[in-house]
């Protein structure tokens, strides 16, 4: 399993693309969230219109799914014919078609490929190709579902946005946890901090924590001076840059 950190930025960062990641296994290419800047990052990595098998949308905020219209139209323009799956919480189909019509009215009718939208919910499992996906609510300003992905050998979890809810085994013994950490040691409503994320990862015996979605001002002004301070004896901690790769 390999993870490409296509973007690691928060919603309004002018320098760092939106939080979005690509999970690659032997049989599946899965995109995690598709915000405003995610599609261009995807094209930089692989411009093949048939490359992706599925897209997961953690929640319905613009920096996590407003990149879909451009991404899908480029696939159509490039000649895609094989089906694409979009995975999100119940009710996304209506939201999706509204978005497509707002962005490119009538174009979806021209597509030569089928779009399959799968509804998911917390505490349920979804099988897709060689992957098993499970979902858990986080504490966020809107309903957000973290996703845990395993190929039978390795397990990755991606929080989307929001602080993880403690008290269950959803995050236990992960090979990689991609967790949004907006500030260093202060939690604001709907977001984790780097300090709380490290503690959470240690308590759940996570092997590697990837800290993403960092506040743009903190990333620019404070993070360079604090990188040596962000460490833990029990958990490997990385703060990826856009297009970094992590092999599990």
C-alpha positions, 0 to 999 in steps of 0.5 A, spaced: 500 500 500 502 506 498 499 513 500 500 520 496 499 526 500 496 530 494 494 536 498 495 537 505 492 544 506 486 547 510 480 550 506 483 557 505 491 556 504 493 560 498 500 556 498 498 549 500 493 545 496 487 542 500 487 536 504 486 530 499 490 523 498 491 518 494 491 510 496 494 505 491 494 498 492 495 492 487 488 493 485 485 499 487 486 507 486 482 511 491 482 518 492 480 521 499 476 527 498 476 532 492 476 539 494 477 545 490 485 544 488 485 537 489 483 535 481 490 539 479 494 535 484 491 529 481 493 530 474 500 532 476 501 525 479 497 521 473 493 525 468 490 518 465 482 519 465 481 512 467 486 512 473 482 512 479 477 507 481 473 511 486 473 517 490 471 518 497 468 524 500 468 525 508 463 531 508 460 536 504 464 542 505 467 545 499 474 544 500 473 537 500 468 536 494 468 542 490 473 539 485 469 533 483 466 537 477 472 539 474 475 532 475 469 528 472 469 533 466 476 532 465 475 524 465 470 525 460 474 530 456 480 525 456 475 519 453 474 515 460 469 509 459 470 505 465 465 506 471 467 510 477 465 510 484 463 515 489 463 514 496 459 518 501 454 519 506 447 517 505 444 523 501 450 525 497 447 523 490 442 529 490 448 533 493 452 531 487 447 532 481 446 539 484 453 541 484 454 538 477 449 542 474 451 548 478 458 547 475 457 545 468 449 544 466 447 538 462 454 536 461 454 530 465 449 527 460 454 527 455 459 522 459 461 516 456 462 512 463 457 510 469 458 514 476 456 509 481 454 513 488 455 508 494 452 510 501 455 509 507 454 510 514 458 510 521 460 503 524 458 499 517 463 496 512 464 497 505 467 492 501 471 495 494 475 491 490 481 489 494 479 493 500 475 493 506 472 500 508 469 502 515 467 509 517 466 513 524 464 520 526 468 525 528 467 532 532 466 537 526 462 543 525 458 538 519 457 531 519 464 528 517 466 520 517 473 518 518 475 512 513 479 506 515 482 502 509 485 495 509 487 491 504 488 485 508 495 487 510 496 494 512 491 499 515 490 506 514 485 511 517 483 518 514 480 523 519 477 528 513 476 534 518 474 533 526 477 530 532 476 523 532 472 520 538 475 516 543 473 510 546 473 505 541 478 501 537 477 504 530 484 507 530 487 502 534 494 499 531 494 503 525 500 503 520 498 510 518 493 515 521 492 521 517 489 526 521 487 534 521 491 538 526 489 545 525 493 548 530 499 546 535 496 545 542 489 549 541 483 545 539 478 549 536 471 547 535 471 541 529 479 541 529 484 537 532 491 540 534 498 537 533 499 535 541 492 532 542 493 528 535 500 525 538 497 523 544 491 520 541 496 516 536 500 514 542 494 511 546 491 508 540 498 504 538 498 508 531 505 506 528 505 513 524 501 519 524 501 524 518 499 531 521 495 535 515 490 541 514 495 545 518 493 553 519 496 557 513 499 562 518 502 557 523 504 553 517 508 559 514 510 562 520 511 558 526 512 550 524 519 551 521 521 553 528 517 548 531 519 542 527 524 539 532 519 539 538 514 535 534 516 528 536 514 522 540 518 516 542 512 511 541 509 514 534 513 516 528 510 523 526 511 526 519 508 533 516 508 531 509 508 536 503 504 536 497 506 530 493 510 526 498 509 519 498 509 514 504 510 506 503 507 502 508 
